[in-house]
Amino acid sequence: MARPKIFNEEEVIDKAVEIFWAKGYEATSIQDLVDGMGIQRGSLYATFGNKQQLFLKSLNRYGTTIVSKLLEILNSKPSAIESIELFFAQLVEHLLTAGELRSCLVTNSAIERGLRDKETKQQVLSLLNALENGFYKTLLKAQKDGELSTELDLKHIANYLTSSMQGLLVMGKVCSERTALEGINKVTLSILTDNNRGIT
């Protein structure tokens, strides 16, 4: 008769997220996970499979929590443009205060494993597509509210904002100067504010 689990699965996955986020996939050992998650090695394998499977579950868990919170910011203000501005401002605050957890697990995973592991690549793309779709919906609202020209290609702008977000998160791994990061945001967001020139 199988022994019942004596831990909350979501709670221990959250701990795995923190470990992979801080150390990366390759530098994280099974022992790191056992120690950090507070479970036995046998329970880890029985519940989550191998390290790769646990990593993918952790990346998915990250998407349902952190990415969801980012998407909420895009709906937080009456002005869609102000919501996008707040989104990028919050990223800067995260980069300046997150310490060892600087950057984003999606970004880190894309850099470390995107070219070598198909499953990681697919999951990263899924999360990035969710963010890009969030930008698109917010831009569409801005256009309907008269904040953006109807001649702009919102799909291209959403793609641009998603790639700019990733670039900012990569820069934040090595740059901790507020003025530099806010300067990047200023140029990024100028596509929305400088006479609505944008991408046509």
C-alpha positions in Angstrom: 0.0 0.0 0.0 1.5 3.3 -1.1 2.3 5.8 1.7 0.2 9.0 1.5 2.0 12.3 0.7 2.6 14.4 3.8 3.2 17.7 2.0 1.3 20.2 -0.1 2.3 19.8 -3.7 1.8 23.5 -4.7 3.9 24.7 -1.7 6.9 22.5 -2.5 6.7 23.5 -6.2 6.8 27.1 -5.1 10.0 26.3 -3.2 11.4 24.6 -6.4 10.5 27.8 -8.3 12.7 29.8 -5.9 15.6 27.4 -6.2 15.6 27.3 -10.1 15.0 31.0 -10.2 18.0 31.7 -8.0 20.4 29.1 -9.3 19.3 28.2 -12.8 18.6 24.7 -14.1 22.1 23.4 -14.6 23.5 24.6 -11.3 20.6 23.2 -9.3 21.3 19.7 -8.1 18.7 17.1 -6.9 20.2 17.6 -3.4 19.5 21.3 -3.6 15.9 20.5 -4.5 15.5 18.0 -1.7 17.0 20.4 0.9 15.1 23.4 -0.4 11.8 21.7 -0.9 12.0 19.9 2.4 11.0 16.5 1.1 12.7 13.1 0.7 14.5 12.2 -2.5 12.1 9.3 -3.1 9.1 11.6 -2.7 10.5 14.0 -5.2 10.9 11.3 -7.9 7.6 9.7 -7.1 5.6 12.9 -7.2 7.4 15.0 -9.8 9.4 12.6 -11.9 13.0 13.7 -12.7 14.7 17.1 -12.5 13.6 18.1 -16.0 9.9 17.3 -15.2 10.1 19.2 -11.9 11.6 22.1 -13.7 8.8 22.2 -16.3 6.2 22.1 -13.5 8.1 24.9 -11.8 8.1 27.0 -14.9 4.4 26.4 -15.4 3.8 27.3 -11.8 5.8 30.5 -12.2 3.6 31.4 -15.2 0.4 31.0 -13.3 1.6 33.2 -10.5 4.2 35.8 -11.6 3.1 36.2 -15.2 -0.5 36.4 -14.1 0.4 39.3 -11.7 2.2 41.1 -14.6 -0.9 40.7 -16.7 -3.0 42.2 -13.9 -0.9 45.4 -14.1 -1.9 45.9 -17.7 -5.5 46.2 -16.5 -4.8 48.2 -13.4 -5.5 51.8 -14.6 -8.3 53.5 -16.6 -5.7 54.6 -19.1 -4.2 51.7 -21.0 -1.1 53.7 -21.8 -0.6 54.4 -18.1 -1.0 50.7 -17.4 1.8 49.9 -19.8 4.0 52.6 -18.2 3.3 51.2 -14.8 4.1 47.7 -16.0 7.6 48.7 -17.1 8.1 50.9 -13.9 7.3 47.8 -11.8 9.8 45.8 -13.7 12.5 48.3 -12.8 11.5 48.1 -9.1 11.7 44.4 -9.2 15.1 44.5 -10.8 16.4 46.9 -8.1 15.0 45.1 -5.1 14.9 41.4 -6.0 18.5 40.6 -5.0 19.5 37.1 -6.0 16.2 36.6 -7.7 16.9 39.4 -10.1 15.5 39.0 -13.6 12.7 36.6 -14.6 12.6 32.8 -14.6 11.1 32.9 -18.1 14.0 35.1 -19.3 16.6 33.0 -17.5 15.1 29.8 -18.9 15.1 31.2 -22.5 18.8 32.1 -22.2 19.9 29.0 -20.5 17.8 26.2 -22.1 15.8 27.7 -25.0 18.2 26.6 -27.7 18.9 23.1 -26.2 15.6 21.8 -24.8 12.5 21.7 -26.9 10.1 21.4 -24.0 11.6 24.4 -22.2 11.5 26.4 -25.5 7.8 25.6 -26.0 6.9 26.5 -22.4 8.8 29.8 -22.6 7.2 30.7 -25.9 3.7 30.0 -24.4 4.4 32.3 -21.5 5.8 35.0 -23.7 2.8 34.7 -26.0 0.6 35.2 -23.0 2.4 38.4 -22.2 2.4 39.6 -25.8 -1.3 38.9 -26.0 -1.7 40.9 -22.8 0.1 43.9 -24.3 -2.0 43.6 -27.5 -5.3 43.7 -25.6 -4.1 46.7 -23.6 -3.0 48.5 -26.8 -6.3 47.7 -28.4 -8.1 49.4 -25.5 -5.8 52.4 -25.8 -6.7 52.6 -29.5 -10.4 52.3 -28.8 -10.1 55.0 -26.1 -8.3 57.4 -28.5 -4.9 57.1 -26.8 -3.3 55.6 -29.9 -3.7 56.2 -33.6 -5.9 53.7 -35.5 -3.2 53.5 -38.2 -0.7 51.7 -35.9 0.0 48.0 -36.1 -0.8 46.8 -32.6 0.5 43.3 -33.2 3.9 44.6 -34.1 3.9 47.0 -31.1 2.9 44.2 -28.7 5.8 42.1 -30.1 8.2 45.0 -29.6 7.1 45.6 -26.0 7.5 41.9 -25.2 11.0 41.8 -26.6 11.8 45.1 -24.9 10.6 43.7 -21.6 13.0 40.7 -22.1 15.9 43.1 -23.0 15.2 45.1 -19.8 15.2 42.0 -17.7 18.5 40.8 -19.2 20.1 44.3 -18.6 18.9 44.1 -15.0 21.0 41.1 -14.4 24.2 43.2 -14.7 22.9 46.8 -14.3 21.6 48.1 -11.0 21.5 51.8 -11.8 18.0 53.2 -11.6 18.7 56.1 -14.1 20.0 53.6 -16.7 17.0 51.2 -16.4 14.5 54.1 -16.4 16.2 55.5 -19.4 15.7 52.3 -21.3 12.0 52.4 -20.3 11.7 56.0 -21.5 13.0 55.1 -25.0 10.9 51.9 -25.1 7.7 53.8 -24.2 8.4 56.7 -26.5 6.9 54.5 -29.3 3.5 55.1 -27.5 3.9 58.7 -26.4 5.8 60.6 -29.1 3.0 61.9 -31.2 1.7 58.3 -31.6 4.2 57.6 -34.3 4.6 54.0 -33.4 4.9 51.2 -36.0 2.7 51.4 -39.0 
